[in-house]
Amino acid sequence: MEAAKEYLALAGYPDGFETTIVTTTRYAYGVEMAEYLASQLELIGIKANIEVIEWSVYSDAIYNWDRSRFDWPIFLMGNAPSSMDADGGMNPLFATVAPDATYRRNYGYYENEEVDALLKEGYSTADPAQRQEIYTRLQEILYTEDPAAVYLYVGAKTVASSTKVSGIVMLSNGYVDFENAVVLK
């Protein structure tokens, strides 16, 4: 806490500042997470007001954003890749211009030419070993540069099964794969 207060002072905010956390009730615990975050920020002198927005307004701002009208200093957003491919989790969030603008979610307006080049290379490379190298390097850069994204919450999944069933697989993205599930006799 003391280090955070020192950094605030170094940044020119010795007495903290006031900000807003925008959230929606669409996500489980969205409001509660905003309240918790606000309580934590208050400990270092940042007063965070919470604004709860109806999902249609929220999603319009998120998915149709541009710098001229997107002015939420802090917001809570669910995010998960639609596939278990590294590109699905990185390209929309960190590419200056994503290959498919529909899925562009570079909320922090992050720009890095090396990241863009690696994302393009990873997107167009089929070789698994080469892709591993590319996405490992991307993660190193993103970890070091720490673009405007803080992952606060991962939902828990509960799966029940029986010794009479085999082949159920819990995937890394939290989904359950029943494709090879069989009931044993």
ZASE-237363 format. One record per residue (C-alpha): residue number from 0; y, x negated, z. Coordinates in nm, 2 decimals, decimal comma, m for minus. Layout:
// ZASE-237363
+-----+--------+--------+--------+
! seq !     py !     px !     pz !
+-----+--------+--------+--------+
! NUM !      Y !      X !      Z !
...
+-----+--------+--------+--------+
***
This chain:
// ZASE-237363
+-----+--------+--------+--------+
! seq !     py !     px !     pz !
+-----+--------+--------+--------+
!   0 !   0,00 !   0,00 !   0,00 !
!   1 !   0,24 !  m0,28 !   0,08 !
!   2 !   0,18 !  m0,45 !  m0,25 !
!   3 !   0,25 !  m0,12 !  m0,43 !
!   4 !   0,58 !  m0,08 !  m0,24 !
!   5 !   0,67 !  m0,45 !  m0,33 !
!   6 !   0,60 !  m0,38 !  m0,70 !
!   7 !   0,81 !  m0,07 !  m0,69 !
!   8 !   1,10 !  m0,27 !  m0,54 !
!   9 !   1,05 !  m0,55 !  m0,80 !
!  10 !   1,07 !  m0,28 !  m1,07 !
!  11 !   1,40 !  m0,16 !  m0,93 !
!  12 !   1,28 !   0,13 !  m0,72 !
!  13 !   1,29 !   0,01 !  m0,36 !
!  14 !   1,33 !   0,37 !  m0,24 !
!  15 !   1,07 !   0,51 !  m0,48 !
!  16 !   1,15 !   0,78 !  m0,73 !
!  17 !   1,07 !   1,14 !  m0,83 !
!  18 !   0,83 !   1,23 !  m1,11 !
!  19 !   0,62 !   1,52 !  m1,23 !
!  20 !   0,24 !   1,56 !  m1,26 !
!  21 !   0,15 !   1,82 !  m1,53 !
!  22 !  m0,19 !   1,99 !  m1,51 !
!  23 !  m0,37 !   2,30 !  m1,61 !
!  24 !  m0,62 !   2,53 !  m1,44 !
!  25 !  m0,86 !   2,49 !  m1,74 !
!  26 !  m1,02 !   2,19 !  m1,58 !
!  27 !  m1,23 !   2,22 !  m1,26 !
!  28 !  m1,02 !   2,06 !  m0,98 !
!  29 !  m0,72 !   2,00 !  m1,21 !
!  30 !  m0,47 !   2,13 !  m0,96 !
!  31 !  m0,66 !   1,97 !  m0,66 !
!  32 !  m0,66 !   1,63 !  m0,84 !
!  33 !  m0,29 !   1,66 !  m0,90 !
!  34 !  m0,23 !   1,75 !  m0,54 !
!  35 !  m0,44 !   1,45 !  m0,43 !
!  36 !  m0,26 !   1,22 !  m0,67 !
!  37 !   0,08 !   1,34 !  m0,54 !
!  38 !  m0,02 !   1,28 !  m0,18 !
!  39 !  m0,13 !   0,93 !  m0,27 !
!  40 !   0,19 !   0,85 !  m0,45 !
!  41 !   0,40 !   0,99 !  m0,16 !
!  42 !   0,25 !   0,72 !   0,06 !
!  43 !   0,44 !   0,45 !  m0,14 !
!  44 !   0,76 !   0,65 !  m0,18 !
!  45 !   0,70 !   0,84 !  m0,51 !
!  46 !   0,77 !   1,21 !  m0,49 !
!  47 !   0,55 !   1,38 !  m0,75 !
!  48 !   0,62 !   1,75 !  m0,83 !
!  49 !   0,33 !   1,94 !  m0,97 !
!  50 !   0,37 !   2,16 !  m1,27 !
!  51 !   0,07 !   2,38 !  m1,36 !
!  52 !   0,08 !   2,50 !  m1,73 !
!  53 !  m0,12 !   2,77 !  m1,90 !
!  54 !  m0,39 !   2,61 !  m2,12 !
!  55 !  m0,25 !   2,73 !  m2,46 !
!  56 !   0,08 !   2,57 !  m2,39 !
!  57 !  m0,09 !   2,26 !  m2,24 !
!  58 !  m0,33 !   2,21 !  m2,53 !
!  59 !  m0,05 !   2,26 !  m2,79 !
!  60 !   0,15 !   1,98 !  m2,63 !
!  61 !  m0,15 !   1,75 !  m2,60 !
!  62 !  m0,30 !   1,81 !  m2,95 !
!  63 !   0,02 !   1,85 !  m3,15 !
!  64 !   0,23 !   1,59 !  m2,97 !
!  65 !   0,49 !   1,36 !  m3,10 !
!  66 !   0,72 !   1,12 !  m2,91 !
!  67 !   1,02 !   1,35 !  m2,95 !
!  68 !   0,87 !   1,64 !  m2,75 !
!  69 !   0,60 !   1,49 !  m2,53 !
!  70 !   0,78 !   1,40 !  m2,21 !
!  71 !   0,52 !   1,44 !  m1,94 !
!  72 !   0,54 !   1,13 !  m1,72 !
!  73 !   0,20 !   1,19 !  m1,56 !
!  74 !  m0,06 !   1,44 !  m1,67 !
!  75 !  m0,42 !   1,52 !  m1,61 !
!  76 !  m0,65 !   1,56 !  m1,92 !
!  77 !  m1,02 !   1,59 !  m1,97 !
!  78 !  m1,17 !   1,35 !  m2,22 !
!  79 !  m1,51 !   1,27 !  m2,34 !
!  80 !  m1,64 !   1,15 !  m2,67 !
!  81 !  m1,82 !   1,41 !  m2,88 !
!  82 !  m2,08 !   1,15 !  m2,97 !
!  83 !  m2,24 !   0,87 !  m2,78 !
!  84 !  m2,09 !   0,62 !  m3,02 !
!  85 !  m1,82 !   0,38 !  m2,89 !
!  86 !  m1,59 !   0,47 !  m3,17 !
!  87 !  m1,57 !   0,83 !  m3,06 !
!  88 !  m1,45 !   0,72 !  m2,72 !
!  89 !  m1,21 !   0,45 !  m2,83 !
!  90 !  m1,06 !   0,53 !  m3,17 !
!  91 !  m0,89 !   0,86 !  m3,07 !
!  92 !  m0,74 !   0,71 !  m2,75 !
!  93 !  m0,62 !   0,37 !  m2,87 !
!  94 !  m0,57 !   0,36 !  m3,24 !
!  95 !  m0,21 !   0,36 !  m3,35 !
!  96 !  m0,32 !   0,59 !  m3,63 !
!  97 !  m0,68 !   0,73 !  m3,58 !
!  98 !  m0,90 !   0,78 !  m3,89 !
!  99 !  m0,90 !   1,16 !  m3,82 !
! 100 !  m0,56 !   1,28 !  m3,70 !
! 101 !  m0,73 !   1,59 !  m3,56 !
! 102 !  m0,89 !   1,38 !  m3,28 !
! 103 !  m0,59 !   1,15 !  m3,22 !
! 104 !  m0,52 !   1,14 !  m2,85 !
! 105 !  m0,32 !   0,82 !  m2,81 !
! 106 !  m0,13 !   0,97 !  m2,53 !
! 107 !   0,05 !   0,65 !  m2,42 !
! 108 !   0,16 !   0,56 !  m2,77 !
! 109 !  m0,04 !   0,24 !  m2,73 !
! 110 !   0,00 !   0,00 !  m3,02 !
! 111 !  m0,19 !  m0,33 !  m3,08 !
! 112 !  m0,26 !  m0,47 !  m3,43 !
! 113 !  m0,58 !  m0,65 !  m3,31 !
! 114 !  m0,71 !  m0,33 !  m3,15 !
! 115 !  m0,63 !  m0,14 !  m3,47 !
! 116 !  m0,81 !  m0,40 !  m3,68 !
! 117 !  m1,12 !  m0,40 !  m3,45 !
! 118 !  m1,13 !  m0,02 !  m3,44 !
! 119 !  m1,12 !  m0,01 !  m3,82 !
! 120 !  m1,39 !  m0,27 !  m3,84 !
! 121 !  m1,61 !  m0,10 !  m3,58 !
! 122 !  m1,56 !   0,24 !  m3,76 !
! 123 !  m1,68 !   0,10 !  m4,09 !
! 124 !  m1,96 !  m0,13 !  m3,97 !
! 125 !  m2,32 !  m0,01 !  m3,95 !
! 126 !  m2,48 !  m0,33 !  m3,81 !
! 127 !  m2,56 !  m0,26 !  m3,44 !
! 128 !  m2,52 !  m0,63 !  m3,32 !
! 129 !  m2,18 !  m0,66 !  m3,50 !
! 130 !  m2,06 !  m0,33 !  m3,36 !
! 131 !  m2,17 !  m0,45 !  m3,01 !
! 132 !  m1,95 !  m0,76 !  m3,05 !
! 133 !  m1,65 !  m0,56 !  m3,19 !
! 134 !  m1,66 !  m0,29 !  m2,91 !
! 135 !  m1,71 !  m0,55 !  m2,64 !
! 136 !  m1,40 !  m0,74 !  m2,76 !
! 137 !  m1,21 !  m0,41 !  m2,77 !
! 138 !  m1,30 !  m0,33 !  m2,41 !
! 139 !  m1,19 !  m0,68 !  m2,30 !
! 140 !  m0,85 !  m0,62 !  m2,46 !
! 141 !  m0,81 !  m0,27 !  m2,33 !
! 142 !  m0,91 !  m0,38 !  m1,98 !
! 143 !  m0,66 !  m0,67 !  m1,99 !
! 144 !  m0,37 !  m0,47 !  m2,14 !
! 145 !  m0,44 !  m0,16 !  m1,93 !
! 146 !  m0,28 !   0,09 !  m2,17 !
! 147 !  m0,15 !   0,42 !  m2,03 !
! 148 !  m0,47 !   0,58 !  m1,91 !
! 149 !  m0,63 !   0,59 !  m1,57 !
! 150 !  m0,97 !   0,75 !  m1,54 !
! 151 !  m0,97 !   0,93 !  m1,21 !
! 152 !  m1,26 !   1,17 !  m1,23 !
! 153 !  m1,60 !   1,20 !  m1,38 !
! 154 !  m1,78 !   1,54 !  m1,34 !
! 155 !  m2,12 !   1,54 !  m1,17 !
! 156 !  m2,41 !   1,69 !  m1,35 !
! 157 !  m2,71 !   1,83 !  m1,17 !
! 158 !  m3,04 !   1,85 !  m1,35 !
! 159 !  m3,36 !   1,99 !  m1,20 !
! 160 !  m3,70 !   1,95 !  m1,35 !
! 161 !  m4,06 !   1,97 !  m1,25 !
! 162 !  m4,37 !   1,74 !  m1,27 !
! 163 !  m4,49 !   2,00 !  m1,52 !
! 164 !  m4,22 !   1,89 !  m1,77 !
! 165 !  m4,17 !   1,56 !  m1,94 !
! 166 !  m3,93 !   1,42 !  m2,20 !
! 167 !  m3,60 !   1,53 !  m2,05 !
! 168 !  m3,34 !   1,26 !  m2,08 !
! 169 !  m3,00 !   1,24 !  m1,91 !
! 170 !  m2,77 !   1,08 !  m2,17 !
! 171 !  m2,49 !   0,84 !  m2,08 !
! 172 !  m2,22 !   1,10 !  m2,17 !
! 173 !  m2,35 !   1,34 !  m1,91 !
! 174 !  m2,54 !   1,57 !  m2,14 !
! 175 !  m2,90 !   1,65 !  m2,11 !
! 176 !  m3,13 !   1,60 !  m2,41 !
! 177 !  m3,42 !   1,84 !  m2,43 !
! 178 !  m3,52 !   1,74 !  m2,78 !
! 179 !  m3,84 !   1,58 !  m2,67 !
! 180 !  m3,91 !   1,80 !  m2,37 !
! 181 !  m4,26 !   1,93 !  m2,33 !
! 182 !  m4,43 !   2,15 !  m2,08 !
! 183 !  m4,74 !   1,98 !  m1,96 !
! 184 !  m5,06 !   2,17 !  m1,92 !
+-----+--------+--------+--------+
***
